[in-house]
Amino acid sequence: MKVIFLDIDGVMNSENRAVQLNNLHKNGLITEQEWFDWDMPYEDTLNALSYIVKNTDAKIVLSSTWRFSPERIDKLNQHFEPYGFKIYDKTCSGVSIKRLNQLGFKEEDCYNVSINQKGIKYTCDRGAEIAEWISTHDVESFVILDDDIADIKPYYIKEQIRTDFYKDALNMKLAKKAVGILNDN
């Protein structure tokens, strides 16, 4: 299976979009609720994600912190449904250093290491959580769409596509690059 590991903030929304909606709200052109939903995916990012899915048949795995909120997942799926896709799964929350070693990575690779109440070292690096997900699924190829790669970079370099929260987030240029990675071009 082909997989898109999807962050939301900075990938499916952007500061530019928030500023646009704020100006529309100030001028009475959109409702309070429309302004409140500034962080939801919008047409440009949805079209780009749709392009990836349609050209690769990839599944979407949520790696964003949005994965912890069933309400947010439901809202995302409501936005995704008209485009013909939905969230397939989500990554776990934290990986023990012992498991990380079994996956072929080292503690030194980690961006952040903590110790839980049982005294077990673990990391919540998204790269480690992605590695864990991949290890339990039949993954042919994958791409990671994210605007903040500090905790992903030590794990995966060529599969990353970094978006820009302060500009336009996911766009067609990046979508075409993602298709190339997923289709191994």
PETALIN-V601951 format. One record per residue. N is the residue number from 1. RES is the residue in one small letter. PHI is phi as a letter, one per 40 degrees, with the letter a starting at -180 (999 if undefined). PSI is psi in whole degrees, -180 to 180 (999 if undefined). NEAR is the number of other C-alpha atoms within 8 Angstrom. Layout:
N:RES:PHI:PSI:NEAR
N:RES:PHI:PSI:NEAR
This chain:
1:m:999:147:8
2:k:c:141:12
3:v:b:138:13
4:i:b:113:12
5:f:c:114:13
6:l:b:120:13
7:d:c:161:14
8:i:b:-60:11
9:d:c:121:11
10:g:g:-10:16
11:v:b:-53:17
12:m:b:-5:15
13:n:a:167:18
14:s:a:164:16
15:e:c:-41:11
16:n:d:-44:10
17:r:c:-41:10
18:a:c:-42:11
19:v:c:-43:8
20:q:d:-48:8
21:l:c:-37:12
22:n:c:-43:9
23:n:c:-41:8
24:l:c:-40:10
25:h:c:-44:12
26:k:d:-35:7
27:n:c:9:6
28:g:g:21:7
29:l:c:-13:7
30:i:b:160:9
31:t:c:169:8
32:e:d:-42:7
33:q:c:-41:6
34:e:c:-38:9
35:w:c:-41:11
36:f:c:-31:7
37:d:c:27:7
38:w:d:-28:10
39:d:c:3:10
40:m:c:154:9
41:p:d:149:11
42:y:b:173:8
43:e:d:-46:6
44:d:c:-46:8
45:t:c:-35:14
46:l:c:-40:12
47:n:c:-40:10
48:a:c:-44:12
49:l:c:-40:10
50:s:c:-40:11
51:y:d:-43:11
52:i:c:-51:14
53:v:c:-46:11
54:k:c:-30:8
55:n:c:-1:7
56:t:b:-18:10
57:d:g:32:8
58:a:c:152:12
59:k:c:147:11
60:i:c:122:12
61:v:b:122:13
62:l:c:119:14
63:s:b:-1:13
64:s:c:158:9
65:t:c:-15:6
66:w:c:-18:10
67:r:c:-16:12
68:f:c:-5:5
69:s:b:106:7
70:p:d:-34:7
71:e:c:-42:6
72:r:c:-39:9
73:i:c:-43:11
74:d:d:-44:8
75:k:c:-40:8
76:l:c:-47:11
77:n:c:-33:11
78:q:c:-37:8
79:h:c:-34:10
80:f:c:-34:11
81:e:d:-46:9
82:p:c:-18:7
83:y:c:-3:9
84:g:g:19:7
85:f:a:170:10
86:k:a:173:9
87:i:c:125:11
88:y:c:-42:8
89:d:a:-178:7
90:k:a:156:9
91:t:c:166:11
92:c:c:-179:8
93:s:b:92:6
94:g:g:145:10
95:v:b:131:13
96:s:c:152:10
97:i:c:-35:11
98:k:d:-47:7
99:r:c:-39:8
100:l:d:-42:14
101:n:c:-40:10
102:q:c:-28:7
103:l:c:-3:9
104:g:g:12:6
105:f:b:162:9
106:k:b:158:9
107:e:d:-35:9
108:e:c:-22:4
109:d:c:-20:8
110:c:c:141:12
111:y:c:-35:8
112:n:a:129:8
113:v:b:137:10
114:s:b:172:7
115:i:b:126:9
116:n:c:-177:8
117:q:c:-22:5
118:k:c:4:5
119:g:g:15:6
120:i:c:129:8
121:k:c:138:11
122:y:a:168:12
123:t:b:146:13
124:c:b:22:11
125:d:d:133:12
126:r:c:-30:9
127:g:c:-40:12
128:a:c:-41:15
129:e:c:-36:14
130:i:c:-43:11
131:a:d:-42:10
132:e:c:-44:12
133:w:c:-46:10
134:i:c:-38:9
135:s:c:-19:8
136:t:b:10:6
137:h:b:159:6
138:d:c:91:7
139:v:b:121:9
140:e:c:-47:6
141:s:a:161:11
142:f:a:160:12
143:v:b:148:13
144:i:b:116:10
145:l:b:114:13
146:d:a:152:14
147:d:c:-13:13
148:d:b:102:6
149:i:b:8:9
150:a:d:-40:7
151:d:c:11:12
152:i:b:-37:12
153:k:d:-42:10
154:p:c:-18:11
155:y:c:-49:10
156:y:b:125:9
157:i:b:-54:8
158:k:c:-16:4
159:e:c:-3:9
160:q:c:139:12
161:i:b:115:11
162:r:c:123:9
163:t:c:177:13
164:d:b:110:12
165:f:d:-33:14
166:y:c:-7:9
167:k:b:-110:8
168:d:b:10:13
169:a:f:-140:15
170:l:c:128:15
171:n:b:178:10
172:m:c:-33:9
173:k:c:-46:6
174:l:c:-35:10
175:a:c:-41:13
176:k:c:-37:10
177:k:c:-42:9
178:a:c:-42:11
179:v:c:-42:11
180:g:c:-42:9
181:i:c:-47:12
182:l:c:-35:14
183:n:c:7:8
184:d:f:45:6
185:n:c:999:5
